[in-house]
Amino acid sequence: MIRQITDEPIPIKLWLNDIEAGALLQARNLARLPFAYSHIALMPDCHQGFGMPIGGVLATLDVIIPNAVGVDIGCGMCAVQTSLHEIDRSTLKNIMSDVRKLVPLGFKHHNQRQDERCMPGRMPRQTMPVVEREYESAIYQVGTLGGGNHFIEVQKGSDGLIWIMVHSGSRNIGKQVADYYNRLAIQLNEQWKSTVPRSAQLAWLPIESPEGQQYLAEMNYCIDFALANRRLMMDNILGVFQEHFKGAFRSAPMINIAHNYASAEKHFGQEVIVHRKGATKAGKDTVGIIPGSQGASSFIVRGKGNPESFESCSHGAGRKMGRKEAIRSLDLKKEIEKLEQQGIIHALRRAGDLEEASGAYKDIVVVMKNQDDLVDILVELNPLAVIKG
């Protein structure tokens, strides 16, 4: 921890110095919640979000907050270590081209219904009404990347091996669940005359209420769907590698970790609901993934189980400028030159792509240094080729 703020009802503990005003205001709103527990933890990639800052960790007593999980429920990372030590640029270009044919990007979905065995199990209609409503659409979306900061990346590890990494979430089904329960929480909070101001965007549900239990069930389904989504993409990518390398290719078990979810945990002797929004679990010996921005290193890490962060760490580098600001202020030619000087097969083509340029993100080296009390680095991964959503 770098510093803490103590002029709110509970402390705000920060693993960064350069927090923007909007994110700090949101953290102060969290610290004023009557059911917030112990303290608020802000990871080194923290920046402003909706209601709760990205890179924030909040523990609550007996309530769950849909907006403190966010719209991309279960969004996270997966990574696979391969047996390859090298891959030539021509082969890599062909692999990425073939991956694009198998994995729909942006708003695109599969043209055909995917195998139902790729989906998480279904539950009764009365338990998960939004999932039931969206299930048929989701079966065309499983195994798709989505847009924004989602990516597929091929990397060279400090262990001398080639790695594959995927960042994606629960697609539209997660957004539909998030929006439905956030609206419901707003309506109920107004009926209950909640002391939490609506302007804070932190409407809540009692965890033991029918509405809270229903959100919990649908949220967990979306977490499972997000994992299924990443797994299918990774399986398809590995299939492409198998085709190109014939029998001379193996892969280790997939590492997976989510960074938008809430879970029941015990901290400082108390049963609480921990909300991680743009933060990942870093329990003692938990293996996780912290990606950099396009063109920067990513890291396979092992958690230290630091109680002060609620056993959490950052989910990435974190934005230092908004999407519109990045498009407005960054130089496309210079950003492309930076990637090409590193020999990276990149995804910068036009001005609109600048929202995901490395210049829009914090320095991952500084981010990792700021959380050396939260995680140990196992493998550093340098990008070779990237596909962006």
C-alpha positions as a Markdown table, in Angstrom:
| # | Residue | x | y | z |
|---|---|---|---|---|
| 1 | Met | 0.0 | 0.0 | 0.0 |
| 2 | Ile | 1.3 | 3.5 | -0.9 |
| 3 | Arg | -1.0 | 5.7 | 1.1 |
| 4 | Gln | -4.5 | 5.9 | 2.7 |
| 5 | Ile | -7.2 | 8.5 | 3.1 |
| 6 | Thr | -8.7 | 8.7 | 6.6 |
| 7 | Asp | -11.3 | 11.5 | 6.5 |
| 8 | Glu | -14.2 | 9.3 | 5.5 |
| 9 | Pro | -16.3 | 6.9 | 7.7 |
| 10 | Ile | -13.9 | 4.1 | 6.7 |
| 11 | Pro | -10.4 | 4.4 | 5.3 |
| 12 | Ile | -9.5 | 4.4 | 1.5 |
| 13 | Lys | -6.3 | 2.4 | 1.0 |
| 14 | Leu | -4.5 | 3.2 | -2.3 |
| 15 | Trp | -1.8 | 1.3 | -4.2 |
| 16 | Leu | -1.2 | 4.3 | -6.4 |
| 17 | Asn | -0.4 | 8.0 | -6.3 |
| 18 | Asp | -1.8 | 9.2 | -9.6 |
| 19 | Ile | -5.6 | 8.8 | -9.0 |
| 20 | Glu | -7.9 | 11.0 | -11.1 |
| 21 | Ala | -10.4 | 13.2 | -9.3 |
| 22 | Gly | -13.5 | 11.3 | -10.6 |
| 23 | Ala | -12.2 | 7.9 | -9.4 |
| 24 | Leu | -11.4 | 9.4 | -6.0 |
| 25 | Leu | -14.9 | 10.9 | -5.7 |
| 26 | Gln | -16.3 | 7.4 | -6.5 |
| 27 | Ala | -14.1 | 5.8 | -3.8 |
| 28 | Arg | -15.3 | 8.4 | -1.3 |
| 29 | Asn | -18.9 | 7.5 | -2.2 |
| 30 | Leu | -18.0 | 3.8 | -1.5 |
| 31 | Ala | -16.5 | 4.7 | 1.9 |
| 32 | Arg | -19.7 | 6.5 | 2.9 |
| 33 | Leu | -21.9 | 3.5 | 2.3 |
| 34 | Pro | -23.5 | 2.4 | 5.6 |
| 35 | Phe | -22.8 | -1.3 | 4.8 |
| 36 | Ala | -19.2 | -0.9 | 3.5 |
| 37 | Tyr | -16.9 | -3.0 | 5.6 |
| 38 | Ser | -13.4 | -2.2 | 7.0 |
| 39 | His | -12.0 | -0.1 | 4.2 |
| 40 | Ile | -12.0 | 0.5 | 0.4 |
| 41 | Ala | -9.0 | -0.8 | -1.6 |
| 42 | Leu | -7.9 | 0.8 | -4.8 |
| 43 | Met | -5.5 | -1.1 | -7.0 |
| 44 | Pro | -2.7 | 0.6 | -9.0 |
| 45 | Asp | -4.6 | 0.5 | -12.3 |
| 46 | Cys | -7.5 | 2.4 | -10.7 |
| 47 | His | -9.5 | 4.9 | -12.9 |
| 48 | Gln | -13.0 | 6.2 | -13.1 |
| 49 | Gly | -15.9 | 3.9 | -14.0 |
| 50 | Phe | -19.7 | 3.9 | -13.5 |
| 51 | Gly | -20.6 | 4.1 | -9.8 |
| 52 | Met | -17.5 | 2.3 | -8.6 |
| 53 | Pro | -14.0 | 3.0 | -9.9 |
| 54 | Ile | -12.3 | 0.4 | -12.1 |
| 55 | Gly | -9.6 | -1.2 | -10.0 |
| 56 | Gly | -11.7 | -0.9 | -6.9 |
| 57 | Val | -12.4 | -3.5 | -4.2 |
| 58 | Leu | -15.4 | -3.1 | -1.9 |
| 59 | Ala | -16.5 | -5.5 | 0.9 |
| 60 | Thr | -20.1 | -5.1 | 2.1 |
| 61 | Leu | -22.2 | -6.5 | 4.9 |
| 62 | Asp | -25.4 | -8.3 | 3.8 |
| 63 | Val | -25.9 | -6.4 | 0.5 |
| 64 | Ile | -24.8 | -6.8 | -3.1 |
| 65 | Ile | -24.4 | -3.9 | -5.6 |
| 66 | Pro | -24.9 | -4.7 | -9.3 |
| 67 | Asn | -23.1 | -1.6 | -10.4 |
| 68 | Ala | -20.1 | -2.5 | -8.3 |
| 69 | Val | -19.7 | -5.6 | -10.5 |
| 70 | Gly | -20.5 | -3.8 | -13.7 |
| 71 | Val | -22.0 | -4.6 | -17.1 |
| 72 | Asp | -19.4 | -7.2 | -18.3 |
| 73 | Ile | -20.0 | -9.7 | -15.5 |
| 74 | Gly | -17.2 | -12.3 | -15.3 |
| 75 | Cys | -14.9 | -10.5 | -17.7 |
| 76 | Gly | -11.4 | -11.8 | -17.3 |
| 77 | Met | -8.3 | -13.4 | -18.7 |
| 78 | Cys | -7.1 | -16.8 | -19.7 |
| 79 | Ala | -3.7 | -17.8 | -20.8 |
| 80 | Val | -2.0 | -21.0 | -22.1 |
| 81 | Gln | 1.7 | -21.8 | -22.2 |
| 82 | Thr | 2.7 | -23.7 | -25.3 |
| 83 | Ser | 5.6 | -26.0 | -26.0 |
| 84 | Leu | 6.9 | -23.7 | -28.8 |
| 85 | His | 10.1 | -21.8 | -28.3 |
| 86 | Glu | 9.9 | -19.7 | -31.5 |
| 87 | Ile | 7.4 | -18.8 | -34.2 |
| 88 | Asp | 8.4 | -17.1 | -37.4 |
| 89 | Arg | 6.6 | -13.9 | -38.5 |
| 90 | Ser | 5.1 | -15.4 | -41.6 |
| 91 | Thr | 3.6 | -18.3 | -39.8 |
| 92 | Leu | 2.3 | -16.0 | -37.0 |
| 93 | Lys | 0.6 | -13.8 | -39.6 |
| 94 | Asn | -1.1 | -16.8 | -41.1 |
| 95 | Ile | -2.2 | -18.0 | -37.7 |
| 96 | Met | -3.7 | -14.7 | -36.7 |
| 97 | Ser | -5.5 | -14.6 | -40.1 |
| 98 | Asp | -7.0 | -18.0 | -39.4 |
| 99 | Val | -8.0 | -17.1 | -35.9 |
| 100 | Arg | -10.0 | -14.1 | -37.3 |
| 101 | Lys | -12.0 | -16.6 | -39.4 |
| 102 | Leu | -13.0 | -18.6 | -36.3 |
| 103 | Val | -13.4 | -16.0 | -33.7 |
| 104 | Pro | -16.0 | -13.2 | -34.4 |
| 105 | Leu | -14.9 | -9.8 | -33.3 |
| 106 | Gly | -16.7 | -6.6 | -32.1 |
| 107 | Phe | -20.4 | -6.9 | -32.4 |
| 108 | Lys | -20.2 | -9.9 | -34.6 |
| 109 | His | -21.6 | -13.3 | -33.5 |
| 110 | His | -21.4 | -16.8 | -34.9 |
| 111 | Asn | -23.6 | -17.4 | -37.9 |
| 112 | Gln | -24.5 | -20.9 | -36.6 |
| 113 | Arg | -25.7 | -22.0 | -33.2 |
| 114 | Gln | -22.8 | -23.3 | -31.2 |
| 115 | Asp | -22.8 | -26.8 | -29.5 |
| 116 | Glu | -24.9 | -26.5 | -26.4 |
| 117 | Arg | -22.2 | -28.4 | -24.5 |
| 118 | Cys | -20.1 | -25.2 | -24.7 |
| 119 | Met | -22.7 | -23.4 | -22.5 |
| 120 | Pro | -23.0 | -23.5 | -18.8 |
| 121 | Gly | -25.9 | -25.6 | -17.5 |
| 122 | Arg | -29.4 | -24.1 | -17.6 |
| 123 | Met | -31.6 | -23.5 | -14.5 |
| 124 | Pro | -35.4 | -23.1 | -14.0 |
| 125 | Arg | -37.1 | -20.1 | -15.6 |
| 126 | Gln | -38.2 | -18.6 | -12.3 |
| 127 | Thr | -34.6 | -18.6 | -10.9 |
| 128 | Met | -32.9 | -16.8 | -13.8 |
| 129 | Pro | -35.4 | -14.9 | -15.9 |
| 130 | Val | -32.8 | -12.8 | -17.8 |
| 131 | Val | -30.6 | -15.7 | -18.6 |
| 132 | Glu | -33.6 | -17.7 | -19.8 |
| 133 | Arg | -34.6 | -14.8 | -22.0 |
| 134 | Glu | -31.1 | -14.3 | -23.4 |
| 135 | Tyr | -30.0 | -18.0 | -23.6 |
| 136 | Glu | -30.8 | -18.5 | -27.3 |
| 137 | Ser | -28.9 | -15.4 | -28.3 |
| 138 | Ala | -26.0 | -16.3 | -26.1 |
| 139 | Ile | -25.5 | -19.6 | -27.7 |
| 140 | Tyr | -24.5 | -17.7 | -30.9 |
| 141 | Gln | -22.2 | -15.4 | -28.9 |
| 142 | Val | -20.2 | -18.0 | -26.9 |
| 143 | Gly | -16.7 | -18.1 | -28.4 |
| 144 | Thr | -16.7 | -14.5 | -29.6 |
| 145 | Leu | -14.3 | -11.7 | -28.5 |
| 146 | Gly | -16.4 | -8.6 | -28.3 |
| 147 | Gly | -15.0 | -5.1 | -28.5 |
| 148 | Gly | -13.4 | -2.4 | -26.4 |
| 149 | Asn | -10.3 | -3.6 | -24.7 |
| 150 | His | -10.9 | -7.3 | -25.3 |
| 151 | Phe | -8.0 | -9.0 | -27.2 |
| 152 | Ile | -6.3 | -12.1 | -28.3 |
| 153 | Glu | -2.5 | -12.0 | -28.0 |
| 154 | Val | 0.4 | -14.3 | -28.9 |
| 155 | Gln | 3.4 | -13.7 | -26.6 |
| 156 | Lys | 7.0 | -14.7 | -25.9 |
| 157 | Gly | 7.5 | -15.5 | -22.2 |
| 158 | Ser | 10.6 | -15.0 | -20.0 |
| 159 | Asp | 10.4 | -18.8 | -19.6 |
| 160 | Gly | 11.5 | -19.0 | -23.3 |
| 161 | Leu | 8.1 | -20.3 | -24.4 |
| 162 | Ile | 5.2 | -19.0 | -26.6 |
| 163 | Trp | 2.0 | -18.1 | -24.8 |
| 164 | Ile | -1.5 | -17.4 | -25.9 |
| 165 | Met | -3.7 | -15.0 | -24.0 |
| 166 | Val | -7.4 | -14.0 | -24.3 |
| 167 | His | -9.3 | -11.2 | -22.6 |
| 168 | Ser | -13.1 | -11.3 | -22.9 |
| 169 | Gly | -16.3 | -11.4 | -20.9 |
| 170 | Ser | -20.0 | -12.4 | -20.8 |
| 171 | Arg | -21.0 | -10.5 | -24.0 |
| 172 | Asn | -24.6 | -9.3 | -24.2 |
| 173 | Ile | -26.0 | -11.7 | -21.6 |
| 174 | Gly | -23.9 | -10.1 | -18.9 |
| 175 | Lys | -24.9 | -6.6 | -19.9 |
| 176 | Gln | -28.6 | -7.6 | -19.9 |
| 177 | Val | -28.3 | -9.1 | -16.4 |
| 178 | Ala | -26.4 | -6.1 | -15.1 |
| 179 | Asp | -28.8 | -3.5 | -16.5 |
| 180 | Tyr | -31.9 | -5.4 | -15.3 |
| 181 | Tyr | -30.8 | -5.7 | -11.7 |
| 182 | Asn | -29.3 | -2.2 | -11.5 |
| 183 | Arg | -32.7 | -0.8 | -12.6 |
| 184 | Leu | -34.5 | -3.1 | -10.2 |
| 185 | Ala | -32.2 | -2.0 | -7.3 |
| 186 | Ile | -32.7 | 1.7 | -8.2 |
| 187 | Gln | -36.5 | 1.2 | -8.0 |
| 188 | Leu | -36.4 | -0.7 | -4.7 |
| 189 | Asn | -34.0 | 1.8 | -3.2 |
| 190 | Glu | -36.4 | 4.6 | -4.0 |
| 191 | Gln | -39.2 | 2.7 | -2.4 |
| 192 | Trp | -37.1 | 2.0 | 0.7 |
| 193 | Lys | -36.0 | 5.7 | 0.8 |
| 194 | Ser | -32.3 | 4.5 | 0.8 |
| 195 | Thr | -29.8 | 7.0 | 2.3 |
| 196 | Val | -27.5 | 6.2 | -0.6 |
| 197 | Pro | -27.9 | 9.0 | -3.1 |
| 198 | Arg | -29.1 | 7.9 | -6.5 |
| 199 | Ser | -26.3 | 10.1 | -8.0 |
| 200 | Ala | -23.7 | 7.8 | -6.6 |
| 201 | Gln | -24.9 | 5.0 | -8.9 |
| 202 | Leu | -24.6 | 2.4 | -6.2 |
| 203 | Ala | -28.1 | 1.0 | -5.8 |
| 204 | Trp | -28.1 | -2.1 | -3.7 |
| 205 | Leu | -30.0 | -5.3 | -3.0 |
| 206 | Pro | -30.1 | -7.2 | 0.4 |
| 207 | Ile | -28.2 | -10.4 | -0.3 |
| 208 | Glu | -30.8 | -12.6 | 1.4 |
| 209 | Ser | -33.8 | -11.0 | -0.4 |
| 210 | Pro | -35.4 | -12.7 | -3.3 |
| 211 | Glu | -34.1 | -10.0 | -5.6 |
| 212 | Gly | -30.5 | -10.3 | -4.2 |
| 213 | Gln | -30.6 | -14.1 | -4.5 |
| 214 | Gln | -31.9 | -13.9 | -8.0 |
| 215 | Tyr | -29.1 | -11.5 | -9.0 |
| 216 | Leu | -26.5 | -13.7 | -7.4 |
| 217 | Ala | -27.7 | -16.7 | -9.4 |
| 218 | Glu | -27.8 | -14.8 | -12.7 |
| 219 | Met | -24.4 | -13.1 | -12.0 |
| 220 | Asn | -22.8 | -16.5 | -11.3 |
| 221 | Tyr | -24.3 | -17.9 | -14.5 |
| 222 | Cys | -22.7 | -15.0 | -16.4 |
| 223 | Ile | -19.3 | -15.6 | -14.7 |
| 224 | Asp | -19.6 | -19.2 | -15.9 |
| 225 | Phe | -20.6 | -18.1 | -19.4 |
| 226 | Ala | -17.7 | -15.7 | -19.6 |
| 227 | Leu | -15.3 | -18.6 | -18.7 |
| 228 | Ala | -17.1 | -20.8 | -21.3 |
| 229 | Asn | -16.7 | -18.0 | -23.8 |
| 230 | Arg | -12.9 | -17.7 | -23.2 |
| 231 | Arg | -12.5 | -21.5 | -23.2 |
| 232 | Leu | -14.2 | -21.9 | -26.6 |
| 233 | Met | -12.1 | -19.1 | -28.1 |
| 234 | Met | -8.9 | -20.7 | -26.7 |
| 235 | Asp | -9.9 | -24.1 | -27.9 |
| 236 | Asn | -10.4 | -22.7 | -31.4 |
| 237 | Ile | -7.1 | -20.8 | -31.3 |
| 238 | Leu | -5.2 | -23.9 | -30.2 |
| 239 | Gly | -6.8 | -25.8 | -33.0 |
| 240 | Val | -5.3 | -23.3 | -35.4 |
| 241 | Phe | -1.9 | -23.7 | -33.9 |
| 242 | Gln | -2.3 | -27.5 | -34.2 |
| 243 | Glu | -3.0 | -27.2 | -37.9 |
| 244 | His | 0.1 | -25.0 | -38.5 |
| 245 | Phe | 2.5 | -27.1 | -36.3 |
| 246 | Lys | 1.0 | -30.6 | -37.1 |
| 247 | Gly | 2.0 | -32.9 | -34.3 |
| 248 | Ala | 4.9 | -30.8 | -32.9 |
| 249 | Phe | 2.8 | -28.7 | -30.5 |
| 250 | Arg | 1.5 | -29.1 | -26.9 |
| 251 | Ser | -0.2 | -26.8 | -24.5 |
| 252 | Ala | -0.4 | -26.6 | -20.7 |
| 253 | Pro | -3.7 | -26.4 | -18.8 |
| 254 | Met | -5.4 | -23.0 | -19.2 |
| 255 | Ile | -5.0 | -20.4 | -16.5 |
| 256 | Asn | -8.2 | -18.4 | -15.9 |
| 257 | Ile | -9.1 | -15.5 | -13.7 |
| 258 | Ala | -12.1 | -13.1 | -13.7 |
| 259 | His | -12.0 | -9.5 | -12.7 |
| 260 | Asn | -15.7 | -8.3 | -12.6 |
| 261 | Tyr | -17.7 | -10.2 | -9.9 |
| 262 | Ala | -18.8 | -10.4 | -6.3 |
| 263 | Ser | -18.3 | -13.3 | -4.0 |
| 264 | Ala | -18.9 | -14.3 | -0.4 |
| 265 | Glu | -15.6 | -14.4 | 1.5 |
| 266 | Lys | -14.3 | -14.1 | 5.0 |
| 267 | His | -12.0 | -11.1 | 5.8 |
| 268 | Phe | -10.7 | -10.0 | 9.2 |
| 269 | Gly | -13.0 | -12.6 | 10.8 |
| 270 | Gln | -16.2 | -11.3 | 9.1 |
| 271 | Glu | -18.3 | -12.9 | 6.4 |
| 272 | Val | -18.7 | -10.3 | 3.7 |
| 273 | Ile | -19.5 | -9.8 | 0.0 |
| 274 | Val | -16.4 | -8.7 | -1.9 |
| 275 | His | -17.0 | -6.8 | -5.0 |
| 276 | Arg | -14.1 | -6.7 | -7.5 |
| 277 | Lys | -14.6 | -4.4 | -10.4 |
| 278 | Gly | -11.5 | -4.4 | -12.6 |
| 279 | Ala | -9.6 | -6.3 | -9.8 |
| 280 | Thr | -8.5 | -9.9 | -9.5 |
| 281 | Lys | -8.2 | -12.4 | -6.7 |
| 282 | Ala | -4.7 | -12.6 | -5.4 |
| 283 | Gly | -5.1 | -15.0 | -2.5 |
| 284 | Lys | -2.0 | -16.8 | -1.1 |
| 285 | Asp | -0.5 | -18.8 | -4.1 |
| 286 | Thr | -3.4 | -18.0 | -6.4 |
| 287 | Val | -2.0 | -17.9 | -10.0 |
| 288 | Gly | -3.4 | -14.9 | -11.9 |
| 289 | Ile | -2.9 | -12.8 | -15.0 |
| 290 | Ile | -2.2 | -9.1 | -15.3 |
| 291 | Pro | -2.1 | -7.9 | -18.9 |
| 292 | Gly | -0.4 | -4.8 | -20.1 |
| 293 | Ser | -1.7 | -2.5 | -22.8 |
| 294 | Gln | -1.2 | -3.2 | -26.6 |
| 295 | Gly | 2.5 | -3.2 | -27.1 |
| 296 | Ala | 3.4 | -3.7 | -23.4 |
| 297 | Ser | 4.3 | -6.7 | -21.3 |
| 298 | Ser | 1.8 | -8.9 | -19.5 |
| 299 | Phe | 2.5 | -11.0 | -16.4 |
| 300 | Ile | 1.6 | -14.4 | -14.9 |
| 301 | Val | 1.6 | -13.8 | -11.2 |
| 302 | Arg | 1.2 | -15.6 | -7.9 |
| 303 | Gly | -0.8 | -13.9 | -5.2 |
| 304 | Lys | 0.6 | -13.1 | -1.7 |
| 305 | Gly | -2.8 | -13.1 | 0.0 |
| 306 | Asn | -2.3 | -9.5 | 1.4 |
| 307 | Pro | -5.3 | -8.9 | 3.7 |
| 308 | Glu | -5.2 | -5.1 | 3.2 |
| 309 | Ser | -6.3 | -5.5 | -0.4 |
| 310 | Phe | -8.9 | -8.1 | 0.5 |
| 311 | Glu | -6.4 | -10.5 | -1.2 |
| 312 | Ser | -6.7 | -8.6 | -4.6 |
| 313 | Cys | -4.5 | -7.1 | -7.2 |
| 314 | Ser | -4.9 | -5.1 | -10.4 |
| 315 | His | -6.6 | -6.5 | -13.5 |
| 316 | Gly | -4.2 | -4.7 | -15.9 |
| 317 | Ala | -2.4 | -1.5 | -16.6 |
| 318 | Gly | -5.4 | 0.8 | -16.3 |
| 319 | Arg | -6.4 | 3.7 | -18.4 |
| 320 | Lys | -4.7 | 7.1 | -18.0 |
| 321 | Met | -7.0 | 8.8 | -20.6 |
| 322 | Gly | -10.6 | 8.2 | -21.7 |
| 323 | Arg | -11.4 | 6.7 | -25.1 |
| 324 | Lys | -12.4 | 10.0 | -26.7 |
| 325 | Glu | -9.4 | 11.8 | -25.2 |
| 326 | Ala | -7.1 | 9.1 | -26.6 |
| 327 | Ile | -8.6 | 9.5 | -30.1 |
| 328 | Arg | -8.3 | 13.2 | -29.8 |
| 329 | Ser | -4.8 | 13.6 | -28.4 |
| 330 | Leu | -2.7 | 10.6 | -29.5 |
| 331 | Asp | -0.8 | 10.5 | -32.8 |
| 332 | Leu | -1.7 | 7.5 | -34.9 |
| 333 | Lys | 1.6 | 7.5 | -36.8 |
| 334 | Lys | 3.7 | 7.6 | -33.6 |
| 335 | Glu | 1.6 | 4.9 | -31.9 |
| 336 | Ile | 2.0 | 2.6 | -34.9 |
| 337 | Glu | 5.8 | 3.3 | -35.1 |
| 338 | Lys | 6.1 | 2.3 | -31.4 |
| 339 | Leu | 4.6 | -1.1 | -32.1 |
| 340 | Glu | 6.4 | -1.7 | -35.4 |
| 341 | Gln | 9.7 | -0.8 | -33.8 |
| 342 | Gln | 9.1 | -3.7 | -31.4 |
| 343 | Gly | 8.2 | -6.0 | -34.3 |
| 344 | Ile | 4.6 | -6.5 | -33.1 |
| 345 | Ile | 1.9 | -7.6 | -35.5 |
| 346 | His | -0.6 | -5.0 | -34.2 |
| 347 | Ala | -4.2 | -3.9 | -34.5 |
| 348 | Leu | -3.8 | -0.1 | -35.0 |
| 349 | Arg | -5.3 | 0.8 | -38.4 |
| 350 | Arg | -7.2 | 4.1 | -38.0 |
| 351 | Ala | -7.8 | 7.0 | -35.7 |
| 352 | Gly | -10.7 | 5.2 | -33.9 |
| 353 | Asp | -8.2 | 2.4 | -32.8 |
| 354 | Leu | -6.3 | 4.9 | -30.7 |
| 355 | Glu | -8.7 | 4.4 | -27.8 |
| 356 | Glu | -6.8 | 1.1 | -27.3 |
| 357 | Ala | -3.3 | 2.4 | -28.1 |
| 358 | Ser | -0.6 | 1.8 | -25.5 |
| 359 | Gly | -0.4 | 5.6 | -25.0 |
| 360 | Ala | -3.9 | 5.6 | -23.5 |
| 361 | Tyr | -2.8 | 3.3 | -20.7 |
| 362 | Lys | -0.6 | 3.6 | -17.6 |
| 363 | Asp | 2.9 | 2.3 | -17.5 |
| 364 | Ile | 2.6 | -1.4 | -16.6 |
| 365 | Val | 6.1 | -1.4 | -15.1 |
| 366 | Val | 5.0 | 1.3 | -12.5 |
| 367 | Val | 1.7 | -0.6 | -11.9 |
| 368 | Met | 3.6 | -3.8 | -11.1 |
| 369 | Lys | 6.0 | -2.0 | -8.9 |
| 370 | Asn | 3.2 | -0.4 | -6.9 |
| 371 | Gln | 1.7 | -3.9 | -6.1 |
| 372 | Asp | 4.8 | -5.8 | -5.3 |
| 373 | Asp | 3.3 | -6.4 | -1.8 |
| 374 | Leu | 0.3 | -8.1 | -3.5 |
| 375 | Val | 1.8 | -10.4 | -6.1 |
| 376 | Asp | 5.0 | -12.1 | -7.2 |
| 377 | Ile | 5.8 | -12.2 | -10.9 |
| 378 | Leu | 6.2 | -15.7 | -12.3 |
| 379 | Val | 6.5 | -15.0 | -16.0 |
| 380 | Glu | 6.8 | -11.8 | -18.0 |
| 381 | Leu | 5.1 | -12.0 | -21.5 |
| 382 | Asn | 6.1 | -9.8 | -24.4 |
| 383 | Pro | 3.6 | -9.4 | -27.2 |
| 384 | Leu | 4.3 | -10.8 | -30.7 |
| 385 | Ala | 0.9 | -10.3 | -32.3 |
| 386 | Val | -2.4 | -9.0 | -31.2 |
| 387 | Ile | -6.1 | -9.0 | -32.4 |
| 388 | Lys | -8.3 | -6.4 | -30.8 |
| 389 | Gly | -12.1 | -6.4 | -30.6 |
